[in-house]
């Protein structure tokens, strides 16, 4: 809801930033259309709050937003107070299909995991840089802060336990591999979506 209006047209499809396998810098709330006709319909069915996530084209698709299902002109007026952000991740079939059709990596499951591990390694390095900067500031040392990277800020939010991972996977073996990656980089997966096996 909100990022894929229904009824809708192609111009209202804002749920997948399928331009790069890692788009942790995008936030679903920046695509939510509060006047989506499905909001009042779902409210009539009893849905009073929801987490709206980016789609599952990408390995790391961006931040989710939790909203109250209330009539509003802006997503800011719908945001659920105090709700943590989520991070949408996907593995297996969806990233393979989306990027394989473009003739780009990742086109295999091993390519999926290589892309995930590269992103988390960059995030861990970014976190070290900022932690080091903060330590120096606490000691009274004058130093310039590291350059700001919006994509890495989201991933560091996960590493710090502030942003909750929502992982789209179908197969049991994919879920096990994603748990391995999470253990390697020290974060937790809050929920697996789809998880049909």
C-alpha positions in Angstrom: 0.0 0.0 0.0 1.1 3.5 -0.7 4.0 2.7 -2.9 2.0 0.7 -5.4 -1.4 2.4 -5.6 -4.4 0.3 -6.6 -6.1 1.0 -8.9 -3.0 2.5 -10.4 -0.9 3.2 -13.4 2.7 2.7 -14.1 3.5 6.3 -12.9 2.3 5.3 -9.4 4.7 2.3 -9.1 7.3 3.5 -6.6 8.1 0.5 -4.6 11.3 -0.8 -6.2 14.4 1.3 -6.9 15.7 -1.4 -9.3 18.7 0.6 -10.5 21.4 -1.1 -8.3 21.4 -4.2 -6.2 22.1 -2.2 -3.0 19.9 0.8 -2.4 20.0 1.2 1.3 19.8 5.0 0.8 16.2 4.9 -0.3 13.3 5.2 2.1 9.8 3.8 1.4 8.3 6.8 3.2 9.5 9.1 0.3 7.3 7.1 -2.1 4.1 6.6 0.0 1.1 8.2 -1.5 -1.3 8.9 1.4 -4.3 9.1 -0.9 -3.9 5.5 -2.2 -7.5 4.2 -2.4 -6.4 1.0 -0.7 -5.8 2.7 2.7 -9.5 3.3 3.5 -10.4 -0.1 2.0 -8.0 -1.9 4.3 -9.1 0.3 7.2 -12.7 -0.9 6.6 -11.2 -4.4 6.9 -9.7 -3.7 10.2 -6.1 -2.8 9.3 -5.1 0.0 11.6 -1.3 0.1 11.1 1.2 -1.3 8.7 4.9 -1.5 7.8 5.4 -0.4 4.2 8.6 -1.7 2.7 10.4 -1.2 -0.6 10.0 -4.1 -3.0 12.2 -7.2 -3.3 14.1 -6.5 -6.6 17.3 -5.6 -4.7 19.6 -7.4 -2.3 19.2 -4.4 0.0 16.1 -2.4 -1.0 16.0 0.4 1.5 14.2 1.5 4.7 10.6 0.7 5.5 8.2 2.9 7.4 5.5 2.0 9.9 2.4 4.0 9.6 -1.0 4.3 11.2 -3.8 3.9 8.8 -5.3 7.3 9.2 -6.5 9.8 6.6 -3.7 12.2 6.0 -2.2 14.5 3.4 1.4 13.5 4.1 3.2 10.4 5.2 4.7 12.3 8.1 1.1 12.6 9.5 0.7 8.9 9.2 4.0 7.7 10.8 3.6 5.5 13.8 5.2 7.4 16.7 8.4 5.7 18.0 8.3 2.8 15.5 11.7 1.7 14.4 12.7 1.7 10.8 13.1 -1.6 9.0 15.5 -2.6 6.2 14.2 -4.7 3.3 16.6 -7.4 2.1 15.9 -10.0 -0.5 17.7 -13.1 -1.7 17.5 -15.8 -4.3 14.9 -15.6 -7.1 14.0 -11.9 -7.2 17.4 -10.3 -7.3 18.6 -13.1 -9.7 15.8 -12.4 -12.1 15.8 -8.6 -12.0 19.6 -8.2 -12.5 20.1 -11.4 -14.6 17.6 -10.0 -17.1 19.7 -6.8 -17.2 22.8 -8.9 -17.8 24.3 -7.7 -14.5 25.4 -9.1 -11.2 23.9 -10.7 -9.2 22.6 -13.3 -11.6 23.2 -16.3 -9.2 22.6 -17.0 -5.5 26.3 -16.9 -4.9 26.3 -13.4 -6.6 23.5 -12.4 -4.2 25.6 -13.3 -1.1 28.8 -11.7 -2.6 26.9 -8.4 -3.0 25.4 -8.6 0.5 28.8 -9.3 2.1 30.5 -6.5 0.2 27.8 -4.0 1.4 28.1 -5.2 5.0 31.9 -5.0 4.9 31.7 -1.4 3.7 29.2 -0.6 6.4 31.4 -2.2 9.1 34.3 0.0 7.8 32.1 3.1 7.8 31.0 2.3 11.4 34.7 2.0 12.5 35.5 5.4 10.9 32.7 7.1 12.7 33.3 5.3 16.0 37.0 6.4 15.8 36.0 9.9 15.1 33.6 10.0 18.1 36.3 8.5 20.4 38.7 11.3 19.3 36.1 14.0 20.0 35.4 12.5 23.5 39.1 12.8 24.2 39.0 16.4 23.1 41.1 15.9 20.0 40.3 18.2 17.1 39.6 16.1 14.0 37.4 16.3 10.9 34.4 13.9 10.7 34.4 11.2 8.0 32.4 12.0 4.9 28.7 11.3 5.2 27.3 8.3 3.2 23.5 8.0 3.4 23.5 4.4 2.2 26.0 3.4 4.9 24.1 5.3 7.6 21.2 2.9 7.1 23.4 -0.2 7.2 25.2 1.1 10.3 21.7 1.6 11.9 21.2 -2.1 11.4 24.6 -3.0 12.8 23.8 -0.8 15.9 20.4 -2.6 16.4 18.3 0.5 15.6 16.9 -0.7 12.2 15.3 -4.1 12.0 16.0 -6.4 9.0 13.0 -7.7 7.1 14.3 -10.5 4.8 12.4 -11.8 1.7 13.5 -15.4 1.0 11.7 -18.4 -0.3 13.9 -21.4 0.3 15.2 -22.9 3.6 18.8 -23.0 2.3 18.6 -19.3 1.4 17.4 -18.4 4.9 20.2 -20.4 6.5 22.8 -18.6 4.3 21.3 -15.2 5.2 21.6 -16.2 8.9 25.3 -17.0 8.3 25.8 -13.5 6.7 24.0 -11.9 9.7 26.2 -13.7 12.1 29.4 -12.8 10.2 28.6 -9.1 10.4 26.8 -9.0 13.8 23.2 -8.1 13.0 20.0 -10.0 13.5 17.2 -10.7 11.0 13.9 -9.7 12.6 11.6 -11.6 10.1 11.7 -13.7 7.0 9.0 -12.9 4.5 7.4 -15.4 2.1 9.6 -18.3 3.5 7.5 -20.9 1.7 9.9 -23.9 2.4 
